């Protein structure tokens, strides 16, 4: 049996606060998380509140392209 297109795809979540403050030289980088989502149930971009070790607080992490 051949496998079709995978329903659960791997996505990358990146801190939106670190991306906006990328011009700041004090920032050491951007926080990224790898997770999965069901493409049929959530076709839009995913946004979750996660802990950012560079900002030292919980911020919104948005889905980015691979």
VMD Tcl script that builds the backbone (N, CA, C; Angstrom):
set m [mol new atoms 198]
animate dup $m
set s [atomselect $m all]
$s set {name element resname resid chain x y z} {
  {N N UNK 1 A 0.832 -1.163 0.000}
  {CA C UNK 1 A 0.000 0.000 0.000}
  {C C UNK 1 A 0.891 1.246 0.000}
  {N N UNK 2 A 0.660 2.107 -0.967}
  {CA C UNK 2 A 1.482 3.308 -1.099}
  {C C UNK 2 A 1.019 4.385 -0.120}
  {N N UNK 3 A 1.964 5.102 0.427}
  {CA C UNK 3 A 1.626 6.194 1.344}
  {C C UNK 3 A 1.379 7.463 0.548}
  {N N UNK 4 A 0.322 8.191 0.914}
  {CA C UNK 4 A 0.013 9.464 0.270}
  {C C UNK 4 A 0.760 10.588 0.947}
  {N N UNK 5 A 0.276 11.791 0.750}
  {CA C UNK 5 A 0.889 12.944 1.382}
  {C C UNK 5 A 0.680 12.860 2.891}
  {N N UNK 6 A 1.727 13.122 3.640}
  {CA C UNK 6 A 1.657 12.994 5.099}
  {C C UNK 6 A 0.737 14.067 5.678}
  {N N UNK 7 A -0.238 13.647 6.510}
  {CA C UNK 7 A -1.189 14.574 7.108}
  {C C UNK 7 A -0.530 15.351 8.238}
  {N N UNK 8 A 0.271 14.664 9.060}
  {CA C UNK 8 A 0.950 15.339 10.171}
  {C C UNK 8 A 2.333 15.771 9.690}
  {N N UNK 9 A 2.490 17.053 9.498}
  {CA C UNK 9 A 3.759 17.579 9.016}
  {C C UNK 9 A 4.575 18.182 10.132}
  {N N UNK 10 A 5.892 18.188 9.945}
  {CA C UNK 10 A 6.800 18.789 10.913}
  {C C UNK 10 A 6.870 20.285 10.623}
  {N N UNK 11 A 6.737 21.101 11.676}
  {CA C UNK 11 A 6.792 22.556 11.539}
  {C C UNK 11 A 7.809 23.121 12.519}
  {N N UNK 12 A 8.260 24.334 12.249}
  {CA C UNK 12 A 9.217 25.027 13.114}
  {C C UNK 12 A 8.537 26.279 13.654}
  {N N UNK 13 A 8.608 26.461 14.977}
  {CA C UNK 13 A 8.066 27.655 15.629}
  {C C UNK 13 A 9.229 28.554 16.037}
  {N N UNK 14 A 9.141 29.840 15.682}
  {CA C UNK 14 A 10.214 30.785 15.990}
  {C C UNK 14 A 9.656 31.944 16.806}
  {N N UNK 15 A 10.435 32.423 17.764}
  {CA C UNK 15 A 10.028 33.523 18.638}
  {C C UNK 15 A 9.812 34.792 17.822}
  {N N UNK 16 A 8.633 35.393 17.954}
  {CA C UNK 16 A 8.335 36.618 17.214}
  {C C UNK 16 A 8.983 37.832 17.870}
  {N N UNK 17 A 9.220 37.779 19.163}
  {CA C UNK 17 A 9.843 38.901 19.862}
  {C C UNK 17 A 11.325 39.024 19.495}
  {N N UNK 18 A 12.034 37.932 19.386}
  {CA C UNK 18 A 13.457 37.956 19.024}
  {C C UNK 18 A 13.646 38.386 17.577}
  {N N UNK 19 A 12.722 38.010 16.701}
  {CA C UNK 19 A 12.837 38.367 15.293}
  {C C UNK 19 A 12.687 39.872 15.117}
  {N N UNK 20 A 11.753 40.483 15.849}
  {CA C UNK 20 A 11.556 41.931 15.764}
  {C C UNK 20 A 12.756 42.693 16.302}
  {N N UNK 21 A 13.409 42.156 17.321}
  {CA C UNK 21 A 14.556 42.826 17.944}
  {C C UNK 21 A 15.874 42.268 17.415}
  {N N UNK 22 A 15.880 41.795 16.168}
  {CA C UNK 22 A 17.082 41.187 15.601}
  {C C UNK 22 A 18.199 42.210 15.403}
  {N N UNK 23 A 17.843 43.481 15.217}
  {CA C UNK 23 A 18.859 44.507 15.025}
  {C C UNK 23 A 19.618 44.800 16.312}
  {N N UNK 24 A 19.056 44.386 17.462}
  {CA C UNK 24 A 19.697 44.611 18.755}
  {C C UNK 24 A 20.896 43.673 18.903}
  {N N UNK 25 A 22.066 44.199 19.156}
  {CA C UNK 25 A 23.277 43.383 19.254}
  {C C UNK 25 A 23.342 42.596 20.560}
  {N N UNK 26 A 22.516 42.952 21.549}
  {CA C UNK 26 A 22.534 42.235 22.821}
  {C C UNK 26 A 21.905 40.854 22.695}
  {N N UNK 27 A 21.016 40.681 21.724}
  {CA C UNK 27 A 20.349 39.403 21.532}
  {C C UNK 27 A 21.344 38.381 20.986}
  {N N UNK 28 A 21.360 37.186 21.577}
  {CA C UNK 28 A 22.307 36.162 21.171}
  {C C UNK 28 A 21.773 35.296 20.039}
  {N N UNK 29 A 20.462 35.336 19.792}
  {CA C UNK 29 A 19.892 34.493 18.746}
  {C C UNK 29 A 18.385 34.492 18.833}
  {N N UNK 30 A 17.752 33.512 18.188}
  {CA C UNK 30 A 16.305 33.384 18.239}
  {C C UNK 30 A 15.952 31.986 18.721}
  {N N UNK 31 A 14.883 31.909 19.470}
  {CA C UNK 31 A 14.415 30.639 20.013}
  {C C UNK 31 A 13.585 29.917 18.962}
  {N N UNK 32 A 13.842 28.637 18.765}
  {CA C UNK 32 A 13.081 27.829 17.814}
  {C C UNK 32 A 12.681 26.511 18.449}
  {N N UNK 33 A 11.467 26.070 18.164}
  {CA C UNK 33 A 10.944 24.790 18.615}
  {C C UNK 33 A 10.499 23.991 17.399}
  {N N UNK 34 A 10.627 22.673 17.439}
  {CA C UNK 34 A 10.163 21.788 16.376}
  {C C UNK 34 A 9.001 20.977 16.924}
  {N N UNK 35 A 7.884 20.938 16.167}
  {CA C UNK 35 A 6.699 20.214 16.586}
  {C C UNK 35 A 5.961 19.702 15.358}
  {N N UNK 36 A 4.813 19.084 15.566}
  {CA C UNK 36 A 3.998 18.570 14.474}
  {C C UNK 36 A 2.604 19.154 14.559}
  {N N UNK 37 A 1.923 19.219 13.400}
  {CA C UNK 37 A 0.527 19.640 13.401}
  {C C UNK 37 A -0.216 18.866 12.328}
  {N N UNK 38 A -1.515 18.710 12.526}
  {CA C UNK 38 A -2.374 18.055 11.554}
  {C C UNK 38 A -2.802 19.099 10.528}
  {N N UNK 39 A -2.396 18.909 9.281}
  {CA C UNK 39 A -2.654 19.907 8.243}
  {C C UNK 39 A -4.126 20.005 7.867}
  {N N UNK 40 A -4.904 18.931 8.067}
  {CA C UNK 40 A -6.336 18.977 7.757}
  {C C UNK 40 A -7.114 19.756 8.813}
  {N N UNK 41 A -6.782 19.593 10.079}
  {CA C UNK 41 A -7.501 20.279 11.156}
  {C C UNK 41 A -7.063 21.724 11.340}
  {N N UNK 42 A -5.790 22.030 11.087}
  {CA C UNK 42 A -5.280 23.399 11.238}
  {C C UNK 42 A -4.531 23.805 9.974}
  {N N UNK 43 A -5.242 24.271 8.952}
  {CA C UNK 43 A -4.552 24.665 7.717}
  {C C UNK 43 A -3.824 26.006 7.842}
  {N N UNK 44 A -4.242 26.860 8.784}
  {CA C UNK 44 A -3.595 28.162 8.950}
  {C C UNK 44 A -2.303 28.006 9.759}
  {N N UNK 45 A -1.550 29.100 9.837}
  {CA C UNK 45 A -0.284 29.067 10.578}
  {C C UNK 45 A -0.541 28.973 12.087}
  {N N UNK 46 A 0.290 28.209 12.747}
  {CA C UNK 46 A 0.139 27.941 14.169}
  {C C UNK 46 A 0.937 28.959 14.980}
  {N N UNK 47 A 0.346 29.421 16.096}
  {CA C UNK 47 A 1.035 30.310 17.034}
  {C C UNK 47 A 0.806 29.791 18.443}
  {N N UNK 48 A 1.888 29.578 19.184}
  {CA C UNK 48 A 1.808 29.066 20.549}
  {C C UNK 48 A 2.661 29.927 21.466}
  {N N UNK 49 A 2.257 29.991 22.750}
  {CA C UNK 49 A 3.071 30.676 23.760}
  {C C UNK 49 A 4.072 29.665 24.315}
  {N N UNK 50 A 5.355 29.956 24.110}
  {CA C UNK 50 A 6.430 29.090 24.579}
  {C C UNK 50 A 7.462 29.947 25.311}
  {N N UNK 51 A 8.328 29.292 26.068}
  {CA C UNK 51 A 9.386 30.005 26.785}
  {C C UNK 51 A 10.555 30.275 25.851}
  {N N UNK 52 A 11.012 31.517 25.834}
  {CA C UNK 52 A 12.170 31.909 25.025}
  {C C UNK 52 A 13.362 32.095 25.968}
  {N N UNK 53 A 14.410 31.298 25.831}
  {CA C UNK 53 A 15.570 31.448 26.717}
  {C C UNK 53 A 16.372 32.714 26.461}
  {N N UNK 54 A 16.194 33.356 25.312}
  {CA C UNK 54 A 16.919 34.585 25.007}
  {C C UNK 54 A 16.215 35.820 25.574}
  {N N UNK 55 A 14.866 35.782 25.608}
  {CA C UNK 55 A 14.092 36.891 26.191}
  {C C UNK 55 A 13.844 36.681 27.680}
  {N N UNK 56 A 14.045 35.475 28.172}
  {CA C UNK 56 A 13.793 35.076 29.558}
  {C C UNK 56 A 12.330 35.263 29.961}
  {N N UNK 57 A 11.389 34.986 29.043}
  {CA C UNK 57 A 9.960 35.055 29.346}
  {C C UNK 57 A 9.177 34.257 28.311}
  {N N UNK 58 A 7.897 34.044 28.579}
  {CA C UNK 58 A 7.019 33.360 27.642}
  {C C UNK 58 A 6.581 34.351 26.561}
  {N N UNK 59 A 6.804 33.983 25.306}
  {CA C UNK 59 A 6.435 34.834 24.183}
  {C C UNK 59 A 5.686 34.004 23.153}
  {N N UNK 60 A 5.121 34.683 22.160}
  {CA C UNK 60 A 4.408 33.986 21.087}
  {C C UNK 60 A 5.434 33.493 20.067}
  {N N UNK 61 A 5.338 32.207 19.752}
  {CA C UNK 61 A 6.193 31.590 18.734}
  {C C UNK 61 A 5.299 31.258 17.552}
  {N N UNK 62 A 5.649 31.764 16.371}
  {CA C UNK 62 A 4.855 31.558 15.171}
  {C C UNK 62 A 5.523 30.577 14.223}
  {N N UNK 63 A 4.703 29.954 13.393}
  {CA C UNK 63 A 5.185 28.978 12.436}
  {C C UNK 63 A 5.946 29.688 11.302}
  {N N UNK 64 A 7.087 29.115 10.905}
  {CA C UNK 64 A 7.872 29.669 9.797}
  {C C UNK 64 A 8.004 28.607 8.717}
  {N N UNK 65 A 8.440 29.033 7.535}
  {CA C UNK 65 A 8.675 28.081 6.445}
  {C C UNK 65 A 9.984 27.362 6.673}
  {N N UNK 66 A 10.079 26.150 6.168}
  {CA C UNK 66 A 11.325 25.387 6.278}
  {C C UNK 66 A 12.298 25.806 5.240}
}
mol reanalyze $m
mol bondsrecalc $m
mol representation Tube
mol addrep $m
